[in-house]
């Protein structure tokens, strides 16, 4: 296995912000440890968990001190925690993974092989399965190429966080995440896309869990993100478009539907299918690249 990477074997740092995620964090840690690429460090930024999450992290840190790195201290949320993780990490290639998410088997080696084949590439993302709290698949996202002009005109986010990987030079070039907004990831994709070509691997690399305790599963989250995306689009030169208005109205419908369906799986399938359909329509209208 190690011979395969003898000529190019970068350390890969996986950053995981976490707080009160004892139900899923062990699966997340074990999943990273089980990746077949040998040169990985898992940097966990704990926001003073009180539910046993920190005990689980400490257990694995004691077992794998060279692979599991952590700090536990108050922070202002996931965006600030990711910045702390970047500062603490040592890897040449960096990915971010939520404490309730996990990678597909072989995902890291797939990414390293991509960077190995394209030494001039700095940023890549792959597909991502959205799953519920019982590991049931909702749908797959990350199916469209990133095109900056289309993103700015269509107000859509096509990049799923857990399937994103980039070289450390990206952080050095464009700086850290904003901590004054919730969709700091969307802002970062735009900033990165103004400088680098963003590649897409047409493979599922990760699973992103949606559940009632997650930020993405909370009520009003779609509306908050829709408003912030619109403000960012304006900031980066886009204008008020019919598409932005439609996106906001759909976010309102998504929030209201949470009262209608007793089954979260049915709700997530309907709402995320609606979002995926909207992205597809937007890309056809605004001329984005097909997946």
SVG drawing of the C-alpha trace seen along z (x, -y; Angstrom):
<svg xmlns="http://www.w3.org/2000/svg" viewBox="-49 -44 58 46">
<polyline fill="none" stroke="black" stroke-width="0.4" points="0.0,0.0 2.7,-2.5 4.7,-1.7 1.8,-3.0 2.4,-6.4 6.2,-6.4 6.7,-9.2 3.9,-11.4 2.5,-10.9 1.2,-14.1 -0.2,-14.3 -4.0,-14.8 -5.6,-16.7 -9.3,-16.2 -10.8,-19.0 -13.9,-18.1 -15.7,-20.8 -17.9,-19.1 -20.1,-19.9 -22.4,-17.4 -22.3,-14.8 -21.8,-11.7 -24.3,-9.7 -22.2,-10.0 -18.7,-11.1 -17.2,-7.6 -18.5,-6.5 -16.8,-9.6 -13.5,-9.0 -13.4,-5.2 -14.3,-6.0 -11.3,-8.3 -9.1,-5.8 -10.3,-3.0 -9.4,-4.9 -6.9,-2.9 -4.6,-5.9 -2.0,-5.7 -1.0,-9.4 -3.9,-11.1 -4.3,-13.2 -7.8,-13.9 -8.0,-17.2 -11.1,-17.6 -12.1,-20.9 -14.5,-20.4 -16.6,-23.3 -16.8,-22.2 -19.2,-19.3 -21.1,-18.1 -22.6,-14.9 -19.6,-12.5 -18.3,-13.6 -15.0,-14.8 -14.5,-11.5 -14.8,-9.6 -12.3,-11.9 -9.9,-11.5 -10.2,-7.7 -9.1,-7.7 -6.4,-10.3 -4.9,-8.0 -5.1,-5.0 -3.8,-6.9 -1.8,-9.9 -0.1,-10.3 -3.4,-10.4 -6.0,-12.0 -5.4,-15.6 -7.8,-17.7 -8.5,-20.8 -11.6,-21.5 -12.5,-25.1 -15.3,-27.6 -15.8,-28.9 -18.3,-30.9 -19.5,-28.1 -18.4,-25.8 -16.8,-28.5 -14.5,-29.6 -13.8,-26.0 -12.7,-25.3 -10.3,-28.2 -8.8,-26.8 -8.5,-23.4 -6.6,-24.9 -4.2,-26.5 -3.6,-23.3 -3.3,-21.0 -0.1,-20.1 -1.3,-18.5 -0.6,-19.5 -4.1,-18.5 -7.1,-19.5 -10.7,-18.3 -13.5,-19.1 -15.9,-16.6 -18.7,-17.1 -18.8,-15.1 -22.0,-13.4 -20.7,-12.7 -18.4,-10.1 -16.3,-9.2 -16.9,-6.5 -14.2,-3.7 -11.2,-4.8 -12.3,-8.4 -9.0,-9.9 -6.9,-7.7 -9.2,-8.7 -8.5,-12.4 -4.7,-11.9 -4.6,-10.1 -6.5,-13.0 -4.0,-15.5 -1.2,-13.1 -2.4,-13.1 -3.0,-16.9 -0.2,-18.6 -1.4,-22.0 -4.9,-21.4 -5.6,-23.1 -9.2,-22.5 -11.5,-19.5 -14.9,-18.2 -16.9,-15.1 -20.4,-13.8 -22.0,-13.4 -24.9,-11.3 -27.4,-13.1 -28.5,-10.6 -30.9,-10.8 -30.3,-9.9 -30.8,-6.1 -28.2,-6.1 -30.9,-6.0 -30.0,-7.7 -32.1,-10.8 -30.4,-11.7 -27.0,-12.5 -25.6,-16.1 -22.4,-17.5 -23.6,-16.4 -22.8,-19.7 -19.5,-21.2 -18.6,-24.5 -18.8,-27.5 -18.3,-30.9 -20.4,-32.9 -23.3,-30.5 -23.1,-30.4 -23.2,-34.2 -26.1,-34.5 -28.1,-31.5 -27.4,-31.9 -26.8,-28.2 -24.3,-26.2 -23.3,-23.0 -20.4,-22.0 -21.0,-19.7 -18.8,-20.4 -17.7,-16.8 -16.6,-16.1 -14.3,-19.1 -10.5,-18.9 -7.9,-21.5 -4.2,-22.2 -2.9,-24.3 -1.8,-27.0 -5.5,-27.8 -5.7,-29.0 -2.5,-30.9 -3.7,-32.6 -7.3,-33.6 -7.3,-33.5 -9.6,-32.0 -13.3,-31.6 -15.6,-34.5 -17.1,-34.0 -19.9,-36.6 -22.1,-34.5 -23.5,-31.0 -22.8,-30.1 -19.1,-30.7 -18.5,-27.7 -20.4,-29.2 -18.5,-32.5 -15.2,-30.5 -16.1,-28.6 -16.7,-32.0 -13.4,-33.3 -11.6,-30.2 -13.3,-30.2 -12.1,-33.7 -8.5,-32.4 -8.5,-28.7 -10.1,-26.3 -12.4,-24.1 -12.4,-20.5 -15.1,-17.9 -14.6,-14.1 -17.6,-12.2 -17.6,-9.8 -19.4,-9.8 -16.8,-10.7 -18.8,-11.2 -22.2,-11.1 -23.7,-14.2 -26.2,-13.5 -29.3,-15.6 -31.1,-15.2 -33.1,-17.3 -30.1,-18.4 -27.9,-19.4 -27.7,-23.0 -29.0,-21.8 -31.9,-20.0 -33.0,-22.9 -36.1,-24.9 -35.5,-28.2 -32.0,-27.0 -33.0,-27.1 -34.4,-30.7 -31.3,-31.9 -29.0,-30.5 -31.1,-31.8 -30.9,-35.3 -27.1,-35.1 -26.5,-33.6 -28.4,-36.5 -26.3,-39.1 -23.1,-37.3 -24.1,-37.3 -24.7,-41.0 -21.4,-41.5 -19.5,-39.7 -21.1,-41.5 -24.3,-39.6 -27.7,-41.3 -31.2,-40.6 -32.6,-38.0 -35.8,-36.2 -33.9,-33.1 -32.8,-34.5 -36.5,-35.3 -37.6,-31.8 -34.9,-30.3 -36.1,-32.3 -39.7,-31.3 -38.8,-27.6 -36.8,-27.9 -40.0,-29.2 -42.0,-26.3 -39.3,-23.9 -39.6,-25.3 -43.4,-25.1 -43.3,-21.5 -41.5,-20.5 -44.9,-20.9 -46.7,-18.7 -44.7,-15.5 -44.4,-13.2 -41.6,-11.3 -38.3,-13.2 -37.2,-10.8 -40.3,-11.8 -39.7,-15.4 -36.0,-15.4 -36.6,-13.4 -39.2,-16.0 -37.4,-19.1 -33.9,-18.1 -35.3,-16.7 -37.0,-20.1 -33.6,-21.8 -31.8,-19.5 -34.5,-20.1 -34.1,-23.9 -30.3,-23.7 -30.7,-21.7 -33.2,-24.2 -31.0,-27.1 -28.0,-25.6 -29.9,-25.1 -31.2,-28.6 -27.9,-30.3 -25.7,-28.2 -23.7,-26.2 -21.7,-23.1 -23.6,-19.8 -22.6,-17.2"/>
</svg>
